[in-house]
Amino acid sequence: MPEQTELREVLAAIVQRHAGAPTRLLQVLRDVQDVRGWIEPEAIALLGDLLGLPAARVEGVAGFYSFLRTDRPARYHILFSDNITDRMRGNTALLDYLCGKLLVERGHVSEDGLVRVDFTSCTGLCDQGPGLLVNGWAIPNTNIERLDCIAQLVLDQAPVTEWPADLFSIQDNIRRRDILLGHDLQPGDALRAAVARGSESAAEAAANARSWREANIAAPQGPLAVLDEIKRAGLRGRGGAGFTTGLKWEACRNASGPMRYVVCNADEGEPGTFKDRVLLSGYADLVFEGMTVCAYAIGAGQGFLYLRGEYRHLLAPLEETLARRRAAGLLGKDIAGLKGFDFDIQIHLGAGAYVCGEESALIESLEGKRGIPRNRPPYPVTHGYLQRPTTVNNVETFCAAALIAAKGGDWYRVIGTAKSAGTKVLSVSGDCARPGIYEYPFGTPVRQVLADCGAVNTQAVQISGPSGVCIAADEFDRRIAFEDLPTAGAFMVFDQSRDMFQVARNFAHFFAHESCGFCTPCRVGTTMLKATMDKIAAGHGTPYDLAEIEKLDRVLHQSAHCGLGHTACNPTLDTLRRFRPTYEKRLKSLDFEPAFDLDGALARARRMTGRDDAGAHLSTEATE
Amino acid sequence: MSDTQTFLLDGEEIPFAPGQTVIQAALAAGHYIPHLCYHPEFKPHGSCKVCTVKVGNRTAASCTLPAQAGLEVESASDEMNDLRRTLVQMLFAEGNHFCPSCEKSGNCALQALGYDLGVMTAGFRHLFPDRPVDASHPDLLLDFNRCILCELCVRASCEVDGKCVFALSGRGIDKHLIVNAPSGRLEDTDVALTDKAVQVCPVGVILKKRVGFAQPIGARRYDASPISAQALADAPRAPAGDGRCAACEEAEEK
């Protein structure tokens, strides 16, 4: 079979490019999809063969990630970002418009195998939405004119690499700078300062030892001095949870293993967050510098940057930055002239799975597996990548670590509040005149952010995305800080014209789509929450359903495997508590309404007969 | 001087050996904690969450919670049993479970647990998923309608049989069991009737053909006594595998 042989050659070349390592399975699958338009069944069997893995495991990984298709090939995969901020800018009508132009049904590959159009979770372009992905390449500011252009390019079958560059032009929109966004460090400054922080005797010990790592144990003042500064700075993780960075680094440093790893979590999937995109596009040196400082402090030899698939456009520039740093002696062997300080960074691209932002799921994904959060303990600091000690930090945390390495913990400590040192970079989007990136010292009240971004008549702010909190106008004096409103960076503004029920419903759909499905409560519970919200939206809700939502919340908090499940009901409960009338006006004034929707059950028959007129529907009571 | 360490389970002292999890120590000491995906012969998995217990004001799956001296664990409370009932209801609503017409009835851990916990209805709207059966194999039937995604067959096939016949694909509510064959059919795998994976299914997914009713309903395992009583007799068993898959991990070492 010549076709089979040809496919094998294509796959073998891809596998070869990834050194035949099963840990690169996800990267291999991404490349296969790029070349073939999908992951076909024959490819799965061959890849299993080439990588020495059971084919079912390859299939399981391919089936886990949203951007990998195993059903049908399509030359163009067009995905509309479906965060609530994209909805507010009319993404649904725009998607329908494009489907009409291309004569396709949403979610289905066109008959000729040319194109598939669908929604996807937030792509991180909320300040310039609605966002769009074409074969993984991000396009901002979608509008009718741009869609006309895109439709024509698709119909002309123009390769995406030849599409006009201005379609893909993404703005940083930095509106307020503080110590991080306004930093004046040159590449290598922080690293040299970190190394110099060791006493002279330490440098001497290192010079006399066979390697820096040996000296690291014998005379550890250098790395320990850096660790000390990080601790003294009071730096806490910027991914949302706020774990003390110094303690994490110390635990990893003290864990024994043949190799330690530094992982940068750039899987920025929380709807409404896009600050890491800007940090990676404009501050990549600072990010890599922070990772290298971490490697120095904990004695790591290998680093990974896990870049979310939606940020594919950042891959090439990031690789260039890495190459530049290698050439400058800031990565690779004997970094900064320190004998034995060997460290390099590899970029790993995700493929559409929010749950991989959870650090242990991210590590599974790095190992080429389905992104399922692990059972903990043990924690990644002792049993991370390949069961070896691993430090996972957020992009912004590494930036802050680089600043601290250069300027010291005491300098950093005094910025912000007593419990939240430093600054926080916010991604502001939604109903405001100036959406974009704002950096503030911790302790800044929400009201000030709203004033700065030009928000008026604000009804609510969703802080830290769907897994954070939704606050109403009487809480705008609350402060951005771990002790009051902890945040990973999302700041979505909703004015008085917005329906907060629909906001919560959008988030319920998000969690159901992104649940990894490992544990019962999250897999089934998020689906039930979504169904209940849809039932209320359809006008069939009752007070019983509101009680059900509270029960689901209890079950998820008590038994879900990870944070995704724990927080899945938060946006619904937050809005239910603060904006109850928007729910109640939708309820039928009944005590109980059967969940079975007779008219809905006829949908299939309507599709089969091609009818959708009034006569094909059961007459429903007019709702007042 | 005694080396035995203990923790408290519902007020009673439970001895444990280092490395044991709470459920392992509890079952060994004759105390039942309801569970589904946990199996004494396999490394704890922690996915069904039925064995969730309360420790202080936190909750955790007892199958993966390391036993620690001085822990005060609450299991047989109304609160925890309410939670378990809801989780079992979720599993009933998620799949297509029609006990009266199921040949596994009476031998099914999900059904037995439902009875034991007093589950009277599914509690949620049934999802009625579309899951075609696989009857391709001459001696085995795969009825995915009843799959609770406990991964016991996946683990057994990988860790004990060394075949990796079963795996999971999909995500979230679309997660589903697959078999290791390009055709996706069981007949094209190297599964054997003697495989551990074939014997370990707690529900009615992996069924031997032509023997479904050899043992009459009424004379089946959970007809004799409830699952809570039988789980204890089952508990002290040697591990079947070491929690690793030789086939997969050999590839990783490369």
Interface residues (C-beta under 8 A of the other chain):
Chain A: G20 A21 P22 T23 P41 E42 I44 A45 L51 G52 L53 P54 A55 A56 R57 E59 G60 A62 G63 F64 Y65 S66 A353 E367 R370 N375 P377 L386 A512 H513 E514 S515 C516 G517 F518 C519 T520 P521 R523 V524 G525 T526 T527 M528 A531 K551 R554 V555 Q558 S559 A560 H561 A595 F596
Chain B: P44 G46 S47 C48 K49 V50 T52 T59 A61 T64 P66 L83 T86 L87 M90 L91 A93 E94 F124 R125 L127 I148 L149 C158 C164 V165 F166 A167 L168 S169 G170 R171 G172 I173 D174 K175 I178 V179 N180 A181 P182 G184 A247 C248 E250 A251 E252 K254
